[in-house]
Amino acid sequence: MDTVRVAVAQLASVFADKSACIDKSASAIREAGEQGADLVLLPEAMIPGYPRGFTYGAAVGSRSPAGRRDFERYWRASMTLDEAETQPLRDAAQEAGAYVALGISERSGEGKGGTLYNSLLYIDPAGGLRGAHRKLMPTGSERLIWGCGDGSTLTTVDAPFGVLGGLICWENYMPLARMAMYAKGVSIYLTPTADQRDSWQATLRHIACEGRCFVLGCNQYFERSMYPDDLALHDELAELPEELCRGGSAIVDPFGEYICEPLYGAEGILYADLEMGQVYQGHLDFDAVGHYNRPDVFKFSVNDKPNQALTRDKA
């Protein structure tokens, strides 16, 4: 495929309502499929939402019962990778005939583990689950909510039009994590995020130039009034601005130029037709893991083994 149609869905989650978030995501996937999309990207933590402004009642040396209740609610609304739970999303991808990547809060241990992960789920057009990347380093207070992923989930997916892969939000400020993606041959680089700053746009454009790849940036548009009124610590959100996240989803070509400029202030779906030959055109003068690399000077390795709490010695 020389040309691929992509869709970036800037949506608001139905916060802490897993079923409603799944339904909204599936609807957007189908809509994008009707517009001919071959690839659909949805935001970081689309299911069950990004808890912007939450403290969960935590301070150094103390936690509150109300904060624990809000965390339990978020934990229960987070997704497992169970076939039944992912079925509506996989069905939507199959109906759309598209690859899908979307951010979820993932419950570990087949839903029985206590730790959540900030994950990027990959689904293929046949409805197959192709993997989930777990964010390597949750940012700041995110570490109260999500654990750290490991190198075993630096996921990429081979598609007829190129290699899909990416990192979540500020993982993209980790130079060696980006290098791992480039080394895997990513040609369409996915960056779901919760960062709405102007400086994030510089990050998207830099990655495109550095990786000589298309970059799809996807954020949520979210307002404070969208939070449920019955949160245990709802009152502490009162001082936050009404527009909590203005968005900023965008699509950038391998030379760092916008194909779709940032979308602010509303939900919406961006569409673009990517000419994949531009990836190879960009390699004329730059290839971070090829002719512009100096392995005789710099050494790079990745530990791609899973870090498990329990291992059993073989007899």
N, C-alpha and C positions, 0 to 999 in steps of 0.2 A: 504494500500500500504506500504510494507516494504522498498521498494526502490523507489526513485523519481529522475528523471533526470532533472537537472536544467541548465539554460543557463544564463550567464551574458554577456550582449552586451556592449562592450566598443566602443562607437560610437562618431563621431563628429557631432554636430548639423549643420544644414544649417542656419546660424544665422539670426534671425529675419524674417525667412520665414516659417510661420506656416504650410502651405500646404506641402512644401518640407520636413519639419521635421516629419510631420505625415506620409508621404509616406515612408521616410527612416526608421522610427520606425516600421511601418507595415511590410515592407520588411524584417527587421531583425526578427520580431516575426514569420513570415512565415518560414524563413530559419531555425530558431531554432525548429519550429514545425516539419519540415522535418527531423531533426536530433533526433526526439523523445522527445524533451523537454516537461516536464509537467509544468514547471514554467520558465518564462522569466523575467529578471530584466534589466531595462535600466537606464541611469544615471539621476542624479539630473538636473532639468531644461532642459531635452532633448528637450522639445518643449517650447519656440523657441530658446533655447541656454542659456548658463551661461555667463553673460556680464563681463567676466574677464578683468580687467584693465580699466573699464569705470569709469569716475567721474560724468557723466551726468552734468558737468559744475557746480557742487555744492561745495561751501565752506561755512564755518560758516558765516552766515549773507548775503549770496548772492547765486543766481542761474543764469545761463546764458540761453538766448533764444535758443542757439544751443543745449544745454543739454536737455532742455525741448522737443525739436523736436525729439532727439534720444529716450527720454523716451516715447514719444507718439508712436513712431514706435514700440518700444518694447511692450508697452501696447496693441497696436492693434494686434501684432503677438502672444500675449498670448492667452491661451485657456479658453473657458468656459466648463462647464460640460454638455452642451446641447447635446441632443441625436444625432442631426445631425452632430455636430462637432466631437463627439467621435466615430461616426459610423465606420469610416475606421479602427480605432484601435480595436474596438469591433469585427468587421468582421474578422480581422486578428487573434485575439485570438481564435475566434470560428473555423476558418480554421485550426489553429495550434492545437486546442484541448488542450490549455494550459492556466494556470493562468498567468496574466501579471501584472507587477508593473512598472510604469515608471514615471519619474519626469517631472512636467510641471510647467510653470508659469501660475497660475490660475486667471482669471478675475472674480471678485466677483459680487454678485448681478445679476446673470444670464447674465453676460457680461456688465451690465449697471453701476456697481459700479466703483468707482475710484481706489480702492485698489486692488493690486495684492497680491497673496499668492504663496509661494514656496511650491508646493504640490506634494504628491506621490499618483498617481492614481492606483486603483486596479480594474482589469477586470477578470471575470471568464471564463472558457472554453465554456460556452454557450453564451458568448458575453454580459453578464450582468455587469453593472457597480456596483461594490460592495462597493465603498466608495472612499474618498480621504482624506488623512492626510495632514493637513496644518502645516508647520514647526512652532514650538512654538516660537522660538527666532532666527530670521535672524541674521547672524553674522556680526558685524562691519558695514561696509558701505552697506551691503545687506539691512539694515533697511531703506535705502533711496528708495529701489526698492519694497520690500515686507513688508506687515504687519505681525503681530504676530498671529499665530493660537491660538486655545483654546483647552481645554480638551475634547470637544465633538468630535474631529476628531482624537483621539488616536486609529486609526482604526486597527482592526485585521480581518482576514478572515479565516474561518474554511474550510480546504480542506481535501480530503480523506487521504492525507499523513501527515497532521499535521496542525498547526496553523501558518499562515503567518502574519507578522507584522514587523514594524521597524521604524526607525527615520532617519532624513535627516541630513547628514554631522555632524556639531558640536553640534546638539541636542544630539548626542551620548556622549558628555561630560557632560551632565546633569544627575547626578546619579539617581535622582528620576524619570526622564523620562524613563530611562532604566528599573528601578524597575517596572514602570507601564506596560511596555511590558512583563517583566518576569511574572508579576502577571496575565496577560491575557493568559499565557500559550504558548507564542511564541516558536515554535520549529525550524522555519526557519526565521532568523532575517535578514532584508534587510537594507542595509546602502548605498543608493545612495549618492554620495558626489562630491565635487569639490576639495577636499584636495589631493594633489599629494605627500605630504611629506613622508619621511620614517617613521616618528612617527605615521602616520595614520595606518600603518600596525600593530603597537603595539596595537592600539585601537581595530582593528578588532579582533585580537587574544585574547585580554582581554575580550571583550564582549562574545566571544565564550566560554571561560573558566567560566566567571561569570554567564552567562545565561544557560550554558550547552545546547547550541543550535548551529545549523549550522549558519554561518554568510556569507552572500553574499555581497561583497563590489563591487560597480560599479562606475566608473568614466568615464569621456570623455577623448579622445585624441583630442587635438585641437591646431591648429597653427594660428599665427597672420594673415597670408595671407588668412585665411578662412573668415575673416571679410569682409563684403561688402565695396567697395571703396567709396560708396556715403553716409557713415555716416556723420552727421553734424560735429562731433568731431573726425573724423578719424585721423587727424594729431596728436592728443595727444597719439595715440597708437604707434607711430613710434619708441619710445624708448624701447618698450617691446621686450622681446626675441621672436624669431620665434616660438619656441616650448613653447606655453603658458601653456599647461597642458599635462604632459607626460603619464597620465593614472594612473595605479596602481590597476586595478580591480583584485579581488582575491576571493577565496572560502576557508573557514576555517571550520574545524570540531569541535565538541563540546569539544574537549580537547585542542583547540588552535593550532592545527597543520594544515599546508596548505594542502588542496586537490589540489588546483590550485594556484601556486605561482603568485605574482603580474605580470601583463602584462604591460610593459612600451614601449613607443615609437611607437605605432601603434594602429590602430583600430583592433578589432577582437572580437570573441565570445568565451568565456570559457564555457566548458561543464563538468559536473561532475554527477556521480551517487551517491546519498546520501543514506547511510544505516541508516534508521531512528531509528533503535534500539540503535544506539550510544547515542541518546538523553537520553534514559532511563538508559543505562549503566553509563552515567555520573552522574546520580542522586544517585548512590550508596553512594557517599561520599559528594555530595554537591547539595543543592537545595536552591537557594536564597530566594524563597518565601515559602519554606516548612521546612524541618527538620534543615536547617542551618539558619533559621530566628528566631528572638527573639521578637515576638510581645508584650511580656510582658515588654520589655525594650524600643522598638522603635515603634512609631505609624506612619502609612502612610495612606494618603487619597488623592483622586484625585477629583477635581471639573470637572465633565464631562458634565456640562451644557453649551450650547452655549452662548457666550457673544454677544448679539444683540444690535445694535444701537437704534432700535425702538422696544418697547414692548407696548402692548395695555392692559389696565386694563379691566378685564371682568366686565360687568354690574351686 
